[in-house]
Amino acid sequence: MSLYIQPFPFQRVSRRLAEQPRAHALRINVREEDDAYILYALVPGLKADDLNIQVLENVVSIEGQYQADEDAEFVLSEIPQGSFRRTLRLPIEIDSEKVQAKIADGVLTLTLPKAESTKPKKIAVSVN
């Protein structure tokens, strides 16, 4: 495999962009199930201790920071660096006591159970 880097005009631009700190936008997928929302986020290289996850009513907040190698000078830098924060408002209140989080192979998976008060209740009709 060969990598071709065009020296003009992109080399000057890429160095300028590499010197500026970039905020990483955490990309997520959310799937709805009957009893919960399942949130997936790509967090390559991060461990559980590197993340701060908070749930309040129907708002989920995920914060973290990628450690940058400040000694290295890159020709091209696309790997996320610096801190990030993502806040997501869900349409239904979440039971924060039952939230589960796990990281496997660089993917954060949050299981966000819906609160009991938001689930539909079946009402039996009696015949007199």
Secondary structure, DSSP 8 states (H G I E B T S, - for coil): -------SSHHHHHHHHHHS-------EEEEE-SSEEEEEEE-TT--GGGEEEEEETTEEEEEEEE---TT---SS--S--EEEEEEEE-SS-B-GGG-EEEEETTEEEEEEEB-GGGS---------
